[in-house]
Amino acid sequence: MSQAISTALPAVQTIRELADVGRQVRAHRKQQGLRINDAAALICVSVDLLSRLENGAGGIRTDKLLAVLDGLGLALVIAPKDHELLQRLPTGPLADFA
């Protein structure tokens, strides 16, 4: 049974820490109606890795991070901090989508 996400998720967010990535990953996985074990199987990563990522734990290899993002339809974008588009993005933490 999937839970509805009650808080609006920003389409784009400035990431300040790994926990921000984890909240985005969890929120997008849940928006797609995927349980963690199903998402991990579809992306070809372990449930443990996906869980650690969603919980903001360190030690995630970059290639695995990129595979998870790609598998959930997300992209990593690098830009200068002072770029005008970044000035309009949400910077606060997202609600925890536990």
Buried (B, 14 or more C-beta within 10 A) or exposed (E): EEEEBEEEBBEEBBBEEBBBBBBBBBBBBBBEEBEBEEBBBEBEBEBEBBBBBBBBBEEBEEEBBEBBBEBBEBEEEEEEEEEEEBEEBEEEEBEEBE
